[in-house]
Amino acid sequence: PLEGELTVHEYDLVGEASIGLTAGELVAMKTLLYGVMLTSGNDAAMTIARELGYLPGDSPQESVSRFVERVNATAYRLGLEDTHLRNPHGLDQRDHYSTASDVAAITMYALNNPVFRQMISTPYYADRGREFYNVNELLEGYPGLIGGKTGVTSRAGYSLMQVAERDGKTVIAVLLGSDRESWYADARNLLDLGFDELAANPDDETRPVIGMAGTLPLDVPEVDGSTSVGGNLRVDRISDHEAIIRPDSPLHTDDPESWRWLIAAVVMMGAAFALVLNFQAIMGIGALAIDRGSRIRYSLPALPSIPSPRRLLKPRPRRERRSHSRSMSHGFPFANAVSAGEAVSRERKDRAPMQQRTFQSEVAITPGRTRAEHAIHLATQGRYHRATDEFREALLREPELDLTRVPGFWRMQPMGYIAVAKAYAMNDRAGEARRLLTVVQLAFKQNDELVGLFGRAIKELVD
């Protein structure tokens, strides 16, 4: 069901293009499909494949492999002998291939699904805080275009599928291995050529037409649910063409390696028991090591060292107590920013790790900065609509806030910067929105899809 929710797994986060999913969250199937079709979300494709391919007892890899096997079986059944997939997202992988003819046939088959047609023709989709823009540049610039799909990898090059319809006739154009200067122009020329030939010879029956005449019939065996086969196998029917076959009774084995698990468990229990019995002794040794000058470095400010009992009982001079008091206050840099900066002795400064001093000189937290950090967090999760609201609120609370200096700003997905530009434009700061998108556009100049996306955003938000 399109509204059914799927759970994201860490295994799904394969990198490259993504919609910002995080492990453990629930996302509607419809949102994942739009994320795949509009912005090539590899994480969304993996989530769909793993969830739909899952059978009880599967690892994530087994679930995805089963889904890909189903896709390959469907392609074979449709007569597409030059297509073989190894993953659900399309990134380069050995023995993962197709042809322009097969991609066109798959597109023709998919066009029978009204949801697919709607998705490839949608320029913008938003749901539950996520926003997707269609990166297909021909979507609003070619007469009669239904939609299409873009894809770029190092081995496949710049690849496009485009579908257009005029006067009840549909033309599918597919490019593989093109380049960023030519792919959209070539797709437009192919569509024009198709419609010109249809107009010149509308009833030409000799014209080659991609079809699936070799479609193989689906052979469904007649097996009822929970049926015993041969006296020692049980078949549990799941659907018309899927079942789980398992033995009626557990299999027994005399494999001596099975004892290794028992031995390992006993050893682990013994180690845990020894740790519990000697916990106080271990802590005492640790305190003694710290007291004798062992240095343990942390990325955060160092905690005060644990004094020995001898130091606790021995009176300290007044100057030493004051120094200790100042070092304690300095360990929490936001408790008293003014006194903390003045309280560190020269000796302690020289010994402090560089990371510690950097952390202590952090700027003060402000309401606007806090909202901006929350907005960046939302953007990294793909929740761009909510991120836009948070960025706008941050700029309203603190108009002089430099968002580019907020931690994590330059690690967002491309849509995150569009969310920031929207916030600037909504606050009547169109000039800053233009400057930001121009800078980001130059940063992604090697990716034509993103360059076009930022260009359209500049035109819509600023012009």
N, C-alpha and C positions, 0 to 999 in steps of 0.2 A: 504493500500500500504506500502511496506517495507520502502520506502524512505519518507513516510509521517511523519510529525513531531507531537509529542505529548507534551503537556505542563505538567510539573511536579507541583504537588500541595503539600503543607505542609503535608497533610493527608497521602501522599504516603511514607513518611520517617519513616518507622516503626522500624528501627534499625536492630541489628544483622548483617548478611552479607549484604553488599550493594555495589553499584558501584559509590557512592559519588554524587548522584544527589542533586540539590539544588532547592528549590521552585521557580517557575517562569521560569525556563530555558526550552528551546525547544530541544527535543532529538528525533532522527529518530527512527521509530519503529524497524528497523533492528538492530540498536545499542542496544536498550532495550532488544530485544530477545536474542542477543548474551550475554548480561550481565546476563540474567536469566540462560541461558543454560551452560555457561562456568564458571561463578563464583557465581552462586546462588544469584544474586542480588535481595533482597526482595523489595527494592525501585523500581526497574525496573518492577517487577511483579505487584506491586500495581498501578504503573502509567498506564500500559497496561490495567489492569482490570477496573480501574476507567474511563479511556477515552473510552474504547470500550463498557462499560456498561452504559454510560451516556445517559439520556433522558432529554429534557428540564424541568427545575425546580428541578432536582435532587440535593441532597446534595452529597458530596463525598462518604459518607457511603452508601447511597442508590445506587449510581452507581456501587460500588464494589459489593454490595449484589446482584444486578441484574446480573452482570457478573458471579458470582459464581453460581447463580441459573441456568444460561444457561449451565454452565459446568456440573452441576449435572444432568440437563435434557438430555444432550448429553450422559453422562455415562449411564443413565437409558435406553435411546434409543438404546445404543449399547449392552444392556443386562448385564451390570455390576452392579449387585444388592448389592455388598459388598463395594461400594465406596460412600462416602458422604463427600463433602468438605465444609468447613466453611470460608476459606480464599484463596486467590490466591497464597500465597507464601509458605505455607507448615509448618509454625511454629506451635508448639503444641497449640491445642485449643480443647475444649470439643466438642464431636460429629464430629470431623474431622478425618477421617480414610479411609483406603483402605486395600487391601490384595496383597500379592505377585502375585497371579494369575491375579488380575485386573490390577495391574501395568504393567505386561507383556502384557496383552491384549491392554491396552492403548498405549504401546510402539509399538506393531504391527500395530495398527491403524495409529499411527503418522508416521511410516516409509513409508507410502504411499505418504507422503509429501516430495518432494525433498529438500525443504529448511530446514526441520527438520533434515534430514539425513546429510546435509552439516554442519549444526551447531554443532551437537554432535560429528562430526569427525574433527572439526577445533581445532588445538592446540593453535592458537594465532589469535587474531583479534584486529585491530586498526582502529579507525575512529574519525575524528574531535577532536584529542587530547586525546581520551580515548583508553586504552589498556586493553585487557582481555587475561589471560592465562587460558587454560583448566586445571583444577586441577585433572582430571582423570588420575591416574598413569598407567593404562593399555593401554592408548591410543597409545603409541609407543612401548609397550612391549609385546603385545599379537598378534600372527599372525592372520590376517583376521579381527581384531577388527574394527567395524564401528565407535563405540563411546559408550557413556554412560552418566550417570548422578549420581552425588553423593549427599548425604544429611545426615545431622546429627542433631538430636534434642535429648533432654534429655529423652523423652518418646519413640521415635522411634528407638533410638540407631543409630549405624552406618549402613546406608542403601545405597545400590548400585543397579543400573540397568546397565547391559552391553549387547551389541549386537555385534555378530561376524558373519561373512559369509565366507564359504568355499565351493567350488565346487557347487555353486548355492544353497546351503542350509544355512538357517539362524537360529541361536540359540540365544534365549534371556534368560539371567540369572538375577534373582532378589533376593536380600538379604534384609531382614528387621530385625532389632534388633541385628545386629552383634556387634563386638567390634573392636577397632582400631588395634589390633594385627592380626585379622583374616580376615577382610572383603575382601581385595583384593585377598588374597590367596584362600578364599572360592569361590569368583566369578570366578577365573581362573579354579578351580577344577570343578565347575558346567558347565562351557563352555566346558571343556575337556570331561566331561561325556556326554554332549549332542552330541558332534561330534563323540565320540566313538560309541554311540548307533546308530547314523545315518549311520556310516560306516559299522557296523556289520549287520544292518537290514535296508537297504535303502528303502525297499518297504513294511515295516511293517504297514499295515493299522489299526492294533489294537492299535497302540501307541496313547495315549491321546494327543490331539492337542488343544491348546487354540483357541477358535473361538468365533464368535459373531453371532451364528446362531439365537439367540433370538432377534436380532435387530428389534425394533419396527418401523413400518412405520410412517413417518412424516405426520400428519394430518393437512393440510393447508386449512382453510375455504375459500370459494369463497366470498370475500368481496372486493369491489372496494374502492379506496381512497376517503376520505371525504364523507362517506355514512351515512345517518341518519338511526338510528335503533330505532324502537318503537316510533318515534316522538319526543323524548327528549334526545337521545344520538347520538354522532357523533364519527365515527371510522375513524381515519387518518392512512392509511396504510404507514408503513415505509419500510418493506421488505416482503418477502414471508411468514415469520412466526413471524412478529412483528408489532404491531399497538398500537396507543394511543387512548384510549376511554375516552371521556370527555362529560359533559352535553352541550346541545346546548345553554343554557342560564345559567348565573351565578346562583349558589344556594344562596338562602336568608336564613338568620337565625335570630332569635330573641334572641340570646344568649346575656344576659346582660353583660358578661365579655368582649365583644368587645369594650365597652366604656372605658375599662381600658387603652387601647392604647391612646385614645384621652386625657384622664386625665394626663397620664404620659408625653405626648408631651407638654401639657400646662405648667406643672410643670417645665420641662426642659427649656422651653423658658423663663419662669419667672426667673429661676436661672441664665441663661446666661445674661438676661437683667440687673439683679442686679449686676452681676460681672462687666459688662461694666461700669455701672454708678459709682461704688465704686472702680474702678481699682486704681486710684491715692491714695485713702485712704489706700487700702490694701498694696500697695507698700511702703507707708510711715510707716505703722506699722511694716513691715518687716525690713526696714532700721533701725528703732528705736530698734528693738529686737537685730539686729546684733551689733549695737553700744553699747548696754548695756551688751554685753558679751555672748550672746547666741552662742553656738557652734554647727555648722553644719559640719559634717564630710563627705568627699568625698573620693572616691578611687583615684582620680587624685589630683594633688597639689591644695590646697585651693586658691580660688581667694582672692585678697585683700579686706578687709572689707570696707564697705561704710561709710565714715566719716560723722558725723553729721554737720549741718550748723555751730554750735558753734565752732567745731574744724577747719572748713575751714577758719573762720574769725579770729581765734586766732593765732598770730605768734607762730611758734614752735622754740625751740632752735635748733642750728645748728646740734648738735649731733643727735637729733631725726629725722631731715630731712634726714641725711645720712643713718640712720638705715632703714627708710622707703624706701629709694631708693634701698638699697641692697635687702630688702625683695621683692621688685617688680621684680628685675632682677632674683631673685631665683625662682620666680613663673614660669619661662619659662626655664627649665633646659638645653635646647639645644641651647639657644641663645648665651650664653657665658659660656662654661663648666668650664673653669678655675676659673673665678671670682665667679661663682655661688657656687662652692665648698668651697670658702673661705669667702663668704659674710654672711653666716647665723650666727646670734648671738646665744650664748649658750641658752638663754631663749627661742628663737624660736625653736631651735632643740628639747628642752625638751618637748615643747607643740605639736610638729608635730606628726601626726599619723604615725605608723610604715609603712603603705602602702605608705604614701607620701614620706618618706625618702628612701624607696626602689626604688620608681619611679625616684627620683632625682639622684640616684647613677647608673642609667642605663648606659650601655656602649654606646660609640658614634656610631651613625649610619654610616656605610660604604657602598660603592656601592655593594660589595660582599654580605654583610649581607642583604641589601635590595632585591637583586635578590633571595637570599635563602628564605626570607620570602614570596616573590611572588611565588616561586616554591612550598613551602609548601601549600600555598593557592590553587594553581592549583591541587596539589595532593589530597587535601581534597575534591575537586570537581570531582575527578576521571579522570582528564585530565593529565594522566601520561606521555604521549608523550611530551607534552609541558613542564611538570614539569621537565623531564629529561634534556631538553635543558636549562632550567633556572638553575637547579642545576649545570650543567656543566659550564655555564657561570659564576656562582658565584664562583666556585672553580678556574676558570681561572683568574678572577679578583683579588681573594684573596686566594692564595694557602694555607695559614695558618689558614683559617676560620674553626672553629669547628662547623660543621652543627648540631651536637647533642645538642648544647647549644642555638640554634635558637628557639624562642618560637613556640610551636605547633609541633615541630619535632616528639615527642613521642606520638602524638595523631593522626597520619596519619593512613590510611588504609594500610594493608599489602603490596599492590602493590606500595604504595608510597616509601617504603624502597628499593624495587627493582629498582625504578626509580633513587634513590640516588646511588645505587650500579652501575647502568649503567653509571651514570655521572662520578663516580670514575674511572671505567674501561676505559671509553672514554678518560680520561685525563691521561692514563698510570699509574693509581694508583690501580692496581688490588689487592694488599695486603690489602688496606683499604676497598675495596669492599668486600673481603672475610670476614674480621673481622666484618664488619657491619652486613652482612647477617647471619653470625654465631651467633652473639649476638641476633638478631631478631628471628632466628630459635629456640634458646633456650627459648626465651620469650614465643613463641607459641608452646612449646613442647607438650601441651595437645591436639593440633589439628593436626592430622596426615596429613590432606590435605595441610595445610600451611607448615608443616615441609617438606613434599615432594616438595612443590612448591619452597621453599627457597633452598632446596638441588639441584634441577634442575637448579635454577638460578645461584648458585655458580659454578656448573659444566660448564654452558654455558658461563658465563661472565668471569670466572677466569681461568678455566682449558683450 
